[in-house]
Amino acid sequence: MSLPPEKASELKQIIHDHLIKMDIHGKIRDVLAETVRGDGHHGQHVLSEEDFMHALQRRGIVDDVMKDLSFTNLASHPDVYQTEADTVNKSATHFVDKNIAQLKPTIISPLRRHLYLQVLGGKAFLEHLQEPEPLPGQVCSTFTLHLHFRNQRFRSKPVPCACEPDIQEGFLLEVHRDGPGDAGKMADATTMLSICDPVHMVLIKTDTSGDTTLVSSYFLDWRTVLGAPNGKTNVSVELLGVGSECKVPAGVLNLKLELYPPLTETLSPDVITTQQSLERQRTAEKERLFLVYAKQWWQEFLEIRPSHQSKLVKIFAQDENGVNRPVCSYVRVLRAGRLLESPRQGARFVSLLAQEKAPVVGGGVRQEQWCSMMAFLCRNKGDCEDHATLLCSLLLGFGLDAYVCVGTKTKNIPHTWVMTCGTDGSVTFWESFTAHRYVHRPVDPDAPPMVPQPKPTYPYRTIGCVFNHKMFMANCQPSDAVELCVFDFADGSRWKAMSEEAIRSVCVPGSTSSLPPTPPICSPSVLPNEASNQLELEMRYLLAEHRKDLGLATVWDDHLSYLLSAALCAYELERCTGVSCGNEEFQDAVRRAVPDGHTFKGFPIHFLHRNARRAFATCLRSPFCEEIVCCRGDHVRLAVRVRVFAYPESACAVWIMFACKYRSVL
């Protein structure tokens, strides 16, 4: 077996480092001194190399070296033997997120240039100035730093929240242009200068109960390293808050940027500054022209009918950094690789991301904040706008004609949801919070009174506009009621469309340097079997302790617990596909497991988190569950089953079912 030259040099370096670590030179000197002292005829006998090797073997030095020096089986890592073409055409449809402690050494392609971004700690996080030092083993709030750069996502280890958090991490980012003819070329300084994609850094705070908070969202222009004399530069970045605190500093991160391999010729700082200035000017000009067009378009829309002034036509929306962006820029064609297999599974995934309105200090009007996709995925929760734009992006990736709808729901509450149009003219609404689907059948207001009209089942009341990544249309029908709306977008008398060219100028990825890049979807970070077992053990303990406080004994029926799995699987399948199946087998199995004269009771419940105490407290608030948990009677047997279904990112569907059987006594 022969190794490529770069692997041979890597192997030599590993051996060299290992020998230095075990102080091989010192041990050799000791053995040599002992051997010479042990030889009584110093002047008559010359110590040969063979004699010295025997002495090393007798002392066990050679065995120690070979025992401690271990190599990963290269044959089990096909990446080592990737051909040049394999390396170039490597797919990056999604990022496989692993536990950082289990990561293996990265195979670095010699054909690509890399940016090594080191985080050397933080400071001035004044909100945590009074934070006490966490005791060993104590659960505390943590900071986690997430990075995204050109379809690569990384995450730091969580560190305790502090005024000077000890975030010490290194991230290796591949810098490569994927244009025609660039596949086999290593990016030089000029090529990298034209890559305006920033490194998107998102800082998340996780409290002791597992709730996440978006601390900051920062876009780092890394190209200053192109002008560093030795390919290394240190920078300090000031992180600002989000939402209503977007102008308030949240803290400072110290970074070190380094290029591998180093550039043979660096760029002048003036060249870099000029390029950045030109990009900003070009972006500002495009945004100015779009704003002029949007104002003119809006004026024309108002002239159609005076009542249009009150319609919910949302052209711009503020992101987490307080930047106004066209709403079309929040939607992308997003493909999840093999992580999501169908549109309905995509809808189920989005519904598992928790719902949370933008935080606001004080009362008053609702604070509206549309998060960038990266910030939403890292935080794992958001408002209806975040859910709707993500769901629309996924449905577009699955090849559907999808749009985000802006309007109101019951009680005139502003809301956004998703709509898909079929090739047969059918219209389906998708609720991103629940993954429910509703078929839209418009009511004909001019029909005779005796003609039966469809009754809407959806909760939506009015609709002001619809949009996706390349279209924006405002509803100019006499009534904005959803039930009366006709979704014929080709009819200019019903829908006023914006110019697709104008939208493309500011919303297509890469059109402006101010647009956040679209992140890939991460694979699940939860191991479902381990998580299910752990949570079930915790629920058993809590239930037994609760009954103990009531003076009741707890006897478990493991067979009955196992049978509950079928029901939980059927519930999740129904949520995912909308089709109920498997209940007949479950009911038959329970009838066989419950003897004659006994009563069976079961209580299933669904959660989006894996906090056992929170889940158990919620369950006890249900009288049906409390009746099972506190069951008294003859031959009482209890059962509990937990199933955790893992989805992309850290989303998971947690199903818990409590059950009991007991002898009925009249």
C-alpha positions in Angstrom: 0.0 0.0 0.0 1.4 3.4 -1.0 0.4 6.7 0.4 0.1 10.0 -1.4 3.0 12.4 -0.7 0.9 14.7 1.5 -0.2 11.7 3.6 3.4 10.4 3.9 4.5 13.8 5.2 1.5 13.9 7.6 2.5 10.4 8.9 6.1 11.5 9.5 4.9 14.5 11.4 2.6 12.3 13.6 5.5 10.0 14.4 7.9 12.9 15.1 5.4 14.6 17.5 4.8 11.3 19.3 8.5 10.7 19.8 9.0 14.2 21.2 6.0 13.8 23.5 7.4 10.7 25.1 10.9 12.2 25.4 12.6 9.5 23.3 15.9 11.4 23.2 16.2 11.4 27.0 15.4 7.7 27.2 18.0 6.9 24.6 20.6 8.8 26.4 19.8 7.0 29.7 20.0 3.6 28.0 23.3 4.6 26.3 24.8 5.7 29.6 23.8 2.5 31.4 25.1 0.3 28.6 28.4 2.0 28.6 28.7 1.8 32.4 27.7 -1.8 32.4 30.6 -2.6 29.9 33.7 -3.2 32.0 36.1 -2.9 29.0 35.5 0.6 27.8 38.6 0.9 25.8 38.6 -2.7 24.4 35.0 -3.0 23.1 33.3 -0.7 20.6 29.5 -0.5 21.2 27.8 -1.4 17.9 24.4 -0.3 16.6 23.1 -3.8 17.0 24.2 -4.0 20.6 22.5 -0.7 21.3 19.2 -1.8 19.7 19.2 -5.0 21.8 19.7 -2.8 24.9 16.7 -0.6 23.9 14.6 -3.7 23.4 15.6 -5.2 26.8 14.5 -1.9 28.4 11.2 -2.0 26.6 11.7 1.3 24.9 10.8 0.0 21.4 7.7 -1.7 22.8 6.6 1.5 24.5 6.9 3.4 21.3 4.9 0.9 19.2 2.3 0.4 22.0 1.5 4.1 22.3 1.8 5.0 18.6 -1.5 4.1 17.0 -2.9 5.0 13.6 -6.4 5.1 12.3 -7.1 2.4 9.9 -6.8 4.3 6.6 -8.7 1.6 4.7 -11.8 2.4 6.8 -11.6 6.0 5.6 -12.2 6.2 1.9 -11.7 10.0 2.1 -8.0 9.4 2.4 -7.9 7.8 -1.1 -10.2 10.3 -2.8 -9.2 11.1 -6.3 -8.8 14.6 -7.4 -12.2 14.4 -9.2 -13.9 13.1 -6.1 -12.5 15.9 -4.0 -13.6 18.5 -6.5 -17.1 17.2 -6.9 -17.8 16.6 -3.3 -21.4 17.3 -2.6 -22.4 19.7 0.2 -26.2 19.4 0.2 -26.3 19.3 4.0 -24.0 19.4 6.9 -23.5 16.4 9.1 -23.5 17.7 12.6 -21.6 15.5 15.1 -20.8 15.7 18.7 -17.6 17.7 18.8 -15.9 15.3 21.2 -16.3 12.5 18.6 -14.9 14.4 15.6 -12.0 12.8 13.8 -9.0 14.6 12.3 -10.1 16.4 9.2 -8.8 15.3 5.8 -7.6 18.6 4.2 -7.7 18.6 0.4 -4.3 19.9 -0.9 -6.2 21.4 -3.9 -8.2 23.8 -1.8 -7.3 26.9 0.2 -8.6 27.1 3.7 -9.3 29.9 6.2 -8.5 28.9 9.8 -10.7 31.0 12.1 -9.7 30.9 15.7 -11.9 32.3 18.5 -9.6 33.4 21.3 -12.2 34.2 23.9 -14.7 36.9 24.5 -14.9 40.0 26.7 -17.2 42.8 27.7 -20.4 40.7 27.9 -21.6 43.1 30.5 -25.0 41.5 31.0 -23.2 38.7 32.7 -20.9 40.9 34.8 -22.5 39.6 38.1 -22.6 36.0 36.9 -21.0 33.8 39.7 -18.4 31.3 38.8 -20.1 27.9 38.1 -19.2 25.1 40.5 -17.9 21.8 39.1 -20.9 19.8 37.9 -23.3 22.7 38.3 -25.8 23.3 35.5 -25.5 26.8 34.2 -26.4 29.0 31.3 -24.1 28.6 28.3 -22.9 30.3 25.1 -22.7 28.5 21.8 -21.2 30.1 18.7 -22.5 28.9 15.3 -20.7 29.7 12.1 -21.8 29.5 8.4 -19.6 30.1 5.4 -20.3 29.0 1.9 -22.4 26.0 2.6 -20.3 25.0 5.6 -21.7 25.1 9.2 -19.9 24.7 12.4 -20.7 24.9 16.1 -18.5 25.5 19.1 -18.6 23.6 22.4 -21.0 25.3 24.9 -19.1 27.4 27.5 -20.5 28.9 30.7 -21.9 32.4 30.3 -19.6 35.0 31.8 -18.4 38.6 31.3 -15.4 37.1 29.6 -16.6 33.8 28.2 -13.8 31.2 27.5 -14.7 30.4 23.9 -11.6 28.8 22.6 -12.4 27.2 19.2 -10.9 26.8 15.8 -12.8 26.4 12.6 -11.4 25.3 9.2 -13.3 26.9 6.4 -12.8 25.9 2.8 -12.4 28.9 0.5 -13.1 27.9 -3.1 -14.9 29.3 -6.1 -17.2 26.8 -7.7 -17.5 28.5 -11.1 -16.7 26.8 -14.5 -13.0 26.1 -14.8 -12.2 26.7 -11.2 -12.7 23.1 -10.0 -9.0 22.1 -10.1 -7.5 25.4 -9.2 -6.5 26.6 -5.8 -8.0 30.1 -5.1 -5.4 32.8 -5.3 -5.6 36.2 -3.6 -7.4 37.9 -6.5 -10.0 35.1 -6.7 -10.6 35.2 -2.9 -11.0 38.9 -3.0 -14.0 38.5 -5.4 -15.6 36.1 -2.9 -17.8 38.5 -1.0 -19.6 35.9 1.2 -19.2 36.8 4.8 -18.7 34.4 7.7 -22.1 34.5 9.5 -21.6 34.2 13.2 -24.6 33.5 15.5 -24.2 33.5 19.3 -26.9 31.6 21.2 -27.5 31.5 24.9 -29.0 28.4 26.4 -30.4 28.7 29.9 -30.6 26.0 32.6 -34.0 24.8 31.4 -32.8 24.4 27.8 -34.5 27.5 26.4 -32.4 29.3 23.7 -32.0 33.1 23.2 -30.4 34.8 20.2 -27.7 37.0 21.6 -26.1 38.3 18.4 -25.9 37.8 14.6 -22.7 39.1 13.0 -21.4 39.1 9.5 -17.6 39.0 9.4 -15.7 40.2 6.3 -12.7 37.9 6.4 -10.8 39.3 3.5 -8.6 41.5 5.6 -6.4 38.5 6.0 -5.5 38.7 2.2 -3.4 41.7 3.0 -1.7 40.3 6.1 2.1 40.0 5.6 2.4 36.4 6.9 -1.1 35.3 6.1 -2.2 35.8 9.7 -4.2 38.6 11.3 -5.9 39.2 14.6 -9.2 41.1 14.8 -11.7 42.0 17.5 -15.3 42.1 16.5 -18.0 43.9 18.5 -21.2 41.9 18.6 -24.4 43.9 18.7 -27.7 42.8 20.2 -30.8 41.9 18.2 -34.2 43.3 17.7 -34.9 46.4 19.7 -31.3 46.1 21.1 -29.7 46.0 17.7 -27.7 49.2 18.4 -26.5 48.0 21.9 -23.2 46.2 22.2 -23.5 42.6 23.5 -19.9 41.8 23.8 -16.5 41.4 21.9 -14.9 38.3 20.4 -11.2 38.1 19.7 -10.5 36.3 16.5 -7.4 35.1 14.6 -7.6 34.5 10.9 -5.0 32.5 9.0 -4.8 31.1 5.5 -3.6 27.6 4.6 -1.5 27.3 2.6 -0.2 30.9 2.9 -0.4 33.2 0.0 2.7 33.6 -2.1 1.7 37.2 -2.9 -0.5 39.2 -0.6 -2.7 42.1 -1.6 -2.4 45.7 -0.6 -4.8 46.8 2.1 -5.8 49.7 -0.2 -6.9 47.1 -2.9 -9.0 45.3 -0.3 -10.6 48.5 1.0 -11.4 49.7 -2.6 -13.0 46.3 -3.4 -15.2 46.4 -0.3 -16.1 50.0 -1.0 -17.1 49.2 -4.6 -19.3 46.3 -3.4 -21.0 48.6 -0.9 -21.7 51.2 -3.5 -23.1 48.7 -6.0 -25.3 47.2 -3.3 -26.5 50.6 -2.1 -27.3 51.6 -5.7 -29.3 48.5 -6.4 -31.2 48.9 -3.1 -31.9 52.6 -3.9 -33.3 51.8 -7.3 -35.5 49.0 -5.9 -36.8 51.4 -3.2 -37.7 54.0 -5.9 -39.5 51.3 -7.9 -41.3 50.0 -4.8 -42.6 53.5 -3.9 -43.9 54.0 -7.4 -45.5 50.5 -7.4 -47.1 51.2 -4.0 -48.5 54.5 -5.3 -50.1 52.8 -8.3 -51.6 50.1 -6.0 -53.2 52.8 -3.8 -54.7 54.5 -6.8 -56.6 51.3 -7.8 -58.8 51.5 -4.7 -58.5 53.8 -1.6 -59.3 50.9 0.7 -55.9 49.3 -0.3 -54.2 51.6 2.3 -55.4 49.2 5.1 -54.4 46.0 3.4 -51.5 43.9 4.8 -49.1 44.4 1.9 -45.7 43.7 3.3 -42.9 44.7 0.9 -40.0 45.2 3.4 -39.3 43.6 6.8 -36.7 44.1 9.5 -34.3 41.3 10.3 -32.7 40.5 13.7 -30.1 43.3 13.1 -32.7 45.9 12.4 -31.9 46.0 8.6 -34.9 46.5 6.2 -34.9 43.9 3.5 -37.4 43.0 0.8 -39.5 40.1 2.0 -38.7 38.1 -1.1 -35.1 37.9 0.1 -36.2 35.8 3.1 -37.3 32.9 0.8 -34.8 30.6 -0.9 -35.0 27.4 -2.9 -33.8 25.1 -0.1 -33.0 21.4 -0.6 -32.4 19.2 2.5 -30.6 16.4 0.7 -31.7 13.1 2.3 -32.6 14.7 5.6 -36.2 15.3 4.6 -37.9 12.9 2.2 -41.2 14.7 1.3 -43.0 18.0 1.5 -45.2 16.8 4.3 -42.1 15.7 6.3 -40.6 19.1 5.7 -43.8 20.7 7.1 -43.6 18.4 10.1 -40.0 19.4 10.7 -40.9 23.2 10.6 -43.8 22.7 13.0 -41.4 21.1 15.5 -39.4 24.4 15.8 -40.9 26.2 18.8 -43.0 29.3 18.5 -41.8 32.5 20.1 -42.7 36.1 19.4 -39.8 38.6 19.2 -38.9 39.7 22.7 -39.8 43.3 23.6 -39.1 45.3 26.7 -42.4 46.8 28.0 -45.9 46.6 26.6 -47.4 48.2 23.5 -47.5 47.1 19.9 -46.2 43.7 18.9 -42.5 43.8 18.0 -42.1 42.3 14.5 -38.8 40.7 13.6 -38.1 38.4 10.6 -35.0 36.4 11.4 -32.4 35.3 8.9 -32.6 31.6 8.2 -29.3 30.9 10.0 -30.4 32.7 13.2 -33.8 30.9 13.1 -32.2 27.5 12.7 -29.6 28.0 15.4 -32.1 29.3 17.9 -34.6 26.6 17.0 -37.6 28.8 17.5 -39.2 31.9 16.0 -42.4 33.6 15.0 -44.9 32.7 12.3 -42.9 34.7 9.7 -39.8 32.6 10.3 -41.7 29.3 10.1 -43.5 30.4 7.0 -40.4 31.5 5.1 -38.6 28.3 6.0 -41.5 26.1 5.0 -41.9 27.9 1.7 -38.2 27.5 1.0 -38.4 23.8 1.6 -41.5 23.3 -0.5 -39.9 25.2 -3.3 -36.9 22.8 -3.0 -39.4 19.9 -3.4 -40.5 21.4 -6.7 -43.8 22.9 -5.6 -45.2 26.3 -6.6 -45.1 27.8 -3.1 -45.8 31.2 -1.7 -45.8 32.9 1.7 -49.2 34.5 2.4 -49.5 37.6 4.6 -52.9 38.4 6.2 -54.9 37.8 9.3 -56.4 34.9 11.1 -59.2 34.7 13.7 -59.7 37.8 15.9 -58.0 39.9 13.2 -54.5 38.8 14.4 -51.7 39.4 11.8 -50.4 36.0 10.5 -48.3 34.4 7.8 -48.8 31.0 6.3 -47.8 29.1 3.1 -49.8 28.4 0.0 -49.1 26.0 -2.9 -50.7 26.0 -6.3 -51.2 22.8 -8.2 -51.0 22.3 -11.9 -54.7 21.6 -11.9 -55.5 25.0 -10.4 -56.0 23.6 -6.9 -54.8 25.8 -3.9 -53.6 24.3 -0.6 -52.8 26.3 2.5 -50.1 25.0 4.8 -50.0 26.1 8.5 -46.3 26.2 9.4 -47.0 26.0 13.2 -49.0 22.7 13.0 -48.2 21.2 9.6 -52.0 21.1 8.9 -53.1 21.4 5.3 -56.3 23.0 4.1 -57.7 22.8 0.6 -59.1 26.2 -0.5 -62.4 26.3 -2.3 -63.5 29.9 -3.0 -67.1 31.0 -2.2 -68.9 32.6 -5.1 -70.7 35.7 -3.7 -72.8 36.0 -6.9 -74.2 32.5 -6.7 -78.0 32.1 -6.0 -78.9 31.6 -2.4 -80.0 28.0 -2.9 -76.6 26.9 -4.3 -74.5 25.1 -1.6 -71.3 26.9 -0.8 -68.1 25.4 0.6 -67.5 26.0 4.3 -63.9 27.0 5.0 -62.0 24.9 7.5 -58.9 27.1 7.7 -58.4 29.7 10.4 -57.4 32.5 8.0 -59.6 35.5 7.4 -57.9 38.0 5.1 -55.0 38.0 2.8 -53.0 41.1 1.7 -50.2 39.7 -0.4 -48.3 36.6 -1.5 -44.6 36.2 -2.4 -41.8 33.8 -2.9 -38.1 34.2 -3.9 -38.9 35.8 -7.3 -42.5 37.0 -7.2 -44.5 39.5 -5.2 -48.2 40.0 -5.7 -50.7 42.2 -3.8 -54.3 41.4 -3.6 -56.4 44.0 -5.4 -59.7 42.2 -5.3 -62.7 44.1 -3.9 -62.6 42.0 -0.8 -59.5 40.6 0.9 -61.5 37.8 2.6 -59.7 34.5 2.0 -62.9 32.6 1.4 -63.8 35.0 -1.5 -60.3 35.2 -2.9 -59.5 33.8 -6.3 -55.8 32.8 -6.7 -55.4 33.4 -10.4 -52.1 35.3 -10.4 -52.2 35.8 -14.2 -55.3 38.0 -13.8 -54.0 41.5 -13.4 -57.4 42.7 -12.2 -57.1 40.5 -9.1 -53.4 40.6 -8.3 -50.9 43.4 -8.9 -47.5 41.9 -9.4 -44.1 43.5 -8.9 -41.5 43.3 -11.7 -39.6 40.0 -11.5 -36.5 41.8 -12.8 -36.7 44.3 -10.0 -37.0 41.6 -7.4 -34.2 39.6 -9.0 -31.9 42.6 -8.8 -31.9 42.6 -5.0 -33.2 39.2 -3.9 -31.2 36.6 -5.9 -28.3 35.1 -3.9 -25.2 37.0 -4.8 -27.0 39.9 -6.3 -26.0 42.2 -3.4 -23.3 41.8 -0.7 -25.8 42.6 2.0 -27.9 39.5 1.6 -27.3 36.8 4.2 -26.1 33.5 2.6 -28.5 30.6 2.7 -27.3 27.9 5.2 -27.6 24.2 4.6 -29.8 22.1 6.9 -28.0 20.1 9.6 -28.5 16.4 10.2 -30.2 15.5 13.6 -28.1 16.1 16.6 -30.2 13.8 18.8 -29.7 10.0 18.9 -33.4 8.9 19.2 -32.9 5.6 20.9 -30.6 6.9 23.6 -32.8 10.0 24.1 -35.9 7.8 24.4 -34.4 5.4 26.9 -33.0 8.3 29.0 -36.2 10.2 29.1 -38.3 7.1 29.8 -36.0 6.3 32.8 -36.5 9.8 34.1 -40.3 9.7 33.7 -40.4 6.4 35.5 -38.4 7.8 38.4 -40.6 10.9 38.6 -43.8 8.9 38.5 -42.6 6.5 41.2 -41.6 9.4 43.4 -44.9 11.1 42.9 -46.8 7.9 43.9 -44.5 7.4 46.8 -45.4 10.9 48.1 -49.1 9.8 47.9 -48.3 6.6 49.9 -48.8 4.4 46.8 -46.6 1.6 45.6 -45.6 1.4 41.9 -45.5 -1.9 40.0 -44.4 -1.7 36.4 -45.7 -3.8 33.5 -42.8 -3.9 31.1 -44.7 -5.8 28.5 -47.5 -3.3 28.4 -44.9 -0.5 28.2 -43.5 -2.1 25.1 -46.9 -2.4 23.5 -47.4 1.4 23.8 -44.6 2.0 21.2 -46.9 1.0 18.3 -49.4 3.7 19.3 -46.7 6.4 19.6 -45.3 5.5 16.2 -48.8 5.7 14.7 -49.4 9.1 16.2 -46.1 10.5 14.7 -46.9 8.9 11.4 -50.3 10.6 11.3 -48.8 14.0 12.2 -46.2 13.5 9.4 -48.4 12.2 6.6 -52.0 13.1 7.7 -52.9 9.4 7.4 -53.9 7.3 10.4 -52.7 3.7 10.4 -51.6 1.1 12.9 -54.2 1.7 15.6 -56.0 -1.6 14.9 -52.9 -3.7 15.7 -52.3 -1.6 18.9 -55.8 -2.0 20.1 -55.8 -5.8 19.5 -52.4 -6.1 21.3 -53.8 -4.2 24.4 -56.9 -6.4 24.5 -54.7 -9.5 24.6 -52.5 -7.9 27.3 -55.3 -6.8 29.6 -57.0 -9.8 31.4 -60.8 -10.2 31.6 -62.2 -8.1 34.4 -59.4 -5.5 34.2 -59.6 -1.9 32.9 -57.0 -0.2 30.7 -56.4 3.5 30.6 -53.9 5.4 28.4 -52.9 9.0 28.0 -50.6 10.1 25.1 -49.1 13.6 25.0 -46.7 15.4 22.7 -43.8 17.7 23.5 -41.1 19.6 21.6 -38.5 19.4 24.3 -36.8 16.6 26.4 -37.0 18.2 29.8 -38.5 15.4 32.0 -39.6 17.6 34.9 -41.3 20.1 32.7 -43.0 17.4 30.8 -44.2 15.5 33.9 -45.5 18.8 35.5 -47.5 19.5 32.3 -48.9 15.9 32.2 -50.2 16.2 35.8 -52.2 19.3 34.8 -54.4 17.0 32.8 -57.1 15.2 34.9 -56.9 12.2 32.6 -53.2 11.8 33.2 -53.4 12.4 36.9 -56.1 9.7 37.1 -53.6 7.2 35.6 -50.6 8.4 37.6 -52.5 8.3 40.9 -54.5 5.2 40.2 -55.6 3.2 43.2 -57.2 -0.2 43.1 -56.6 -3.9 43.0 -53.7 -5.3 40.9 -52.7 -1.9 39.6 -49.9 -2.1 37.0 -48.4 1.0 35.4 -46.7 1.6 32.2 -44.9 4.5 30.5 -43.4 4.7 27.1 -41.3 7.5 25.5 -40.5 7.8 21.8 -38.2 10.6 20.6 -38.3 11.1 16.8 -35.3 13.0 15.6 -35.5 15.6 12.8 -32.9 17.9 11.2 -31.2 20.5 13.3 -32.0 19.7 17.0 -35.7 19.5 16.4 -37.4 16.4 17.8 -40.9 15.2 18.4 -41.3 13.7 21.9 -44.3 11.4 22.5 -45.0 10.1 26.0 -47.8 7.7 26.9 -48.9 6.8 30.4 -51.0 3.8 30.9 -52.4 1.6 33.7 -54.4 -1.6 34.1 -56.3 -2.6 37.2 -59.0 -5.0 38.3 -62.4 -3.5 38.2 -64.1 -3.7 41.6 -67.8 -2.9 41.7 
